[in-house]
Amino acid sequence: MAALESSRAFDPWDPAFVADPYPAYEELRARGRVHYYEPTNQWLVPHHADVSALLRDRRLGRTYQHRFTHEDFGRTAPPPEHEPFHVLNDHGMLDLEPPDHTRIRRLVSKAFTPRTVERLKPYVEGLAGELVDRLVEAGGGDLLTDVAEPLPVSVIAEMLGVPESERAPLRPWSADICGMYELNPSEEAARKAVRASVEFTEYLRGLIEARRKEPGDDLISGLIAAHDEGDRLTEQEMISTCVLLLNAGHEATVNATVNGWWALFRHPGQLAALRADHALIPTAVEELMRYDTPLQLFERWVLDDIEIDGTTVPRGAEIAMLFGSANRDAAVFEDPDALDLSRAENPHISFSAGIHYCIGAPLARIELAASMSALLTRAPGLRLAGEPVRKPNFVIRGLEGLQVEV
């Protein structure tokens, strides 16, 4: 196993790679099961079977601080000026391990039971219809800002109990915080993330205090009630959980929507088949998530030495599981580079797996199906109005916008 230098095989800062990383992924898979990538000091894992197994492997963790100090682990502590971001991020369940992860997920999962999510369906479908009607009345617009963004942001804000008049900053805060999840983020990205973390934390602290005085029928009130009944959440855990639910609850759905429609416009035969048979919507949602997943890479720390194909990846290393590559692995998917909306067997890993499987996956599926159905029925002649610009981000894959006309 040779070190993988910055090259055409994998270069997350090359706009050409970001535009279409899939040929490079194919090359990575052909070259082996694990590659050390020096520019980010990570071990890249491109195959579906390995990614799927490692997501469930308890020798890996989203954090190491439940077992080791930074020094023990051979890592440098984050700079003090980044502390507000790390305090916010490190207390959310995505970046915790058992028993803290188990405790918080058990509480939050009550809001995402199949019955609860199913009860949201009429609200989601109604809102999707309203948004698409406005797009049609305008003769077109930006699918990103007019439909893809407001739908999931409104849904998760409604669940949390964020008043409609206070929702405007949610998306900008989320975007700035998520900038820190890119590889080797810049100091400017860190400054934005820290500022957003401070502002978002202050806002939620106030909202939690208001819900303590006047509970409502929302998730924040539910978490406060659970705390009072003995299922303990610190205030910081409550704040971090709300931020995580908002960020994870809409970032993937927003990007899956525009990535999906961009793929459909580039595959007119598949789009025509979908327009002719709306019964394809459930498998279309899964296939579009597989074909161009919004989360391309997921990182885990190696807590105990592991071996991959004869290569020992030592404790203290960081593994980068390439979801985008795993979802195009020919060992699992027949004709993986083809978009096939009728694909029946589709074990994509866009929602992750193991204890960190996306708790909001059922809700995301309802949102994606609702916006797709509304666009197909209310804007049947929807067409592309201009070549979109790909966001420069690699880890969270999306577009700057998607201009359409009716």
Buried (B, 14 or more C-beta within 10 A) or exposed (E): BEEBEBEEBBBBEBEEBBEEBBEBBBBBBEEBBBBBBEBBEBBBBBBBEBBBBBBEBEBBBBBBBBBBEEEEBEBEEBEEEBEBBBBBBBBBBBBBBEEBBEBBBEBBEEBBEEEBBEEBBEBBBEBBBBBBEEBBEEEBBBBBBBBBBBBBBBBBBBBBBBEEEEBEEBBEBBBBBBBBBBBEBEEEBBBBBBBBBBBBBEBBBEBBEBBBEEBEEBBBBBBBEBBEEEBEBEBBBBBBBBBBBBBBBBBBBBBBBBBBBBBBBEBEEBBEBBBEEEEBBEBBBBBBBBBBBBBBBBBBBBBEEBEBEEBEBEBBBBBBBBBBBBBBBEEBBEEBEEBBBEBEEBEBBBBBBBBBEBBBBBBBBBBBBBBBBBBBEBBEEBEBBEEBEBBEBBBBBBBEBBBBBB
